Amino acid sequence: MPKTKQTLLFLTTTFLLSSITSAEDWPQWRGTNRDAQWNEKGIIDAIPEEGLEVVWRQPINQGYSGPAVVGDKVYVTDYILKSGDPRNGPGTINQIQGTERVLCLNATDGELIWKHEYDCPYRISYPGGPRTTPTVDEDRVYTFGAEGHLFCFDRNSGDVLWSKQMRDEYKAKTPIWGFSSHPLVDGKFIYCVVGGDNSVAVALDKMTGEEKWTALSASEPGYAPPSIIEVGKTRQLLIWDADNLNSLDPQTGEVYWTQELKPQYAMSIMAPQLSGDLLFASSIGDVGALYKLGSETPSAEIVWRGTNRSAVYCANSTPFIDNGVIFGNDCRSGALIAVDIKDGRRLWTTFEATTTGRPASHGTAFIVKNQQTYFLFNEFGDLITAKLTPEAYVETGRFHVLEPTNEAFGRKVVWSHPAFANGHCFVRNDKEIVCVSLKADK
């Protein structure tokens, strides 16, 4: 082969391989490590004035659950309402009839590859569909429905490998806002927050669904997802129920430590966030604290508790901690607030990212960082690029991706965490799922 052709072939192959290896999946809620860090390169650092390329839009039904994206497939869940009154109300329990669905779509064009659906009457408040993002682990995908249906599928064919009705099996009561805690796959286990006697935390064999252990009782299970942290040489499973923040041995369910942290309305929602040996958690009712974790043996001691003039109290979205600053959405005011992690002091407050200039209860923007750029997807359906520093919020671009189709507190909202994968952002409302390109070079 002539040298010029060899060189061209080499350069072409190198380019293709680099494109493949630089792509990154989004296999679960908040990404690969559940830390809202998107490490893919070749991504825009600001949304241009002309906006973003919409690659595809496909119809979907109602749901709060965000998508997961692995390779050429997108996984998402939704709900088809058949009868009943679905209107939202903070204290209203709706009884409706319908079908929960698990959908696998082609990431290139959004076309349906496979689906699984099952009858699922709801008796919950805000009955707008499933809450939890699918979790993809190798050749399997796991889903957890709003009334406690746990499924394990072959992710390519959609075949059901095993399933459990967790609410019924553990004699639990569906929380008023539905089962919302994203299951966690770690090692050989899948961890779920369920409820019932000694079964707030349940560990199953991820391959078979066989119970391995159960732990904890509480007034209610809460809504916070289980998470794994490692401090010193000890891996710990964090379970935040309606009463306490708990640390457990992931292998046995043995309780390492417990700290009382009781939000209003049993609304433990955010995943507690670790920064070094400091752990932060907060929720509605000005309930929040920073803990210092022991390095030699598992332990936690209070560094500070928040007041009505300090900290940030997060609900719908989990905060992001960067260089000693907590960036989070405050559930009472709806503001995006920056907080000094050392003492809980508020550094700045803005409504521009969340509710566009005005206070609004539970104002929401999901925060993801790529390189030095923050992507925020807010409840109006806007995707935003911004710089978040200890000094200020600086917006660098904004694009309206889709319409807010749900309702909360008298305003239209979309409360679904986006996925960032393979140079694109994938996000849904109650009518469509949309893919937009974030590639710097097209």
Secondary structure, 3 states (H helix, E strand, C coil): CCHHHHHHHHHHHHHHHHHHHHCCCECCCCCCCCCCECCCCCECCCCCCCCCCEEEEEECCECCCCCEEECCEEEEEEEEEEECCCCCCCCCCEEEEEEEEEEEEECCCCCEEEEEEEECCEEECCCCCCCCCCEEECCEEEEECCCCEEEEEECCCCCEEEEEEHHHHCCCCCCCCCCCCCCEEECCEEEEECCCCCCCEEEEECCCCCEEEEECCCCCCCCCCCEEEEECCEEEEEEECCCEEEEECCCCCCEEEEEECCCHHHCCCCCCEEECCEEEEEECCCEEEEEEECCCCCCEEEEEECCCCCCCCCCCCCCEEECCEEEEECCCCCCEEEEECCCCCEEEEECCCCCCCCCCCCCCEEEEEECCEEEEEECCCEEEEEEECCCCEEEEEEEECCCCCEEECCEEECCCCCEEECCEEEEECCCEEEEEECECCC
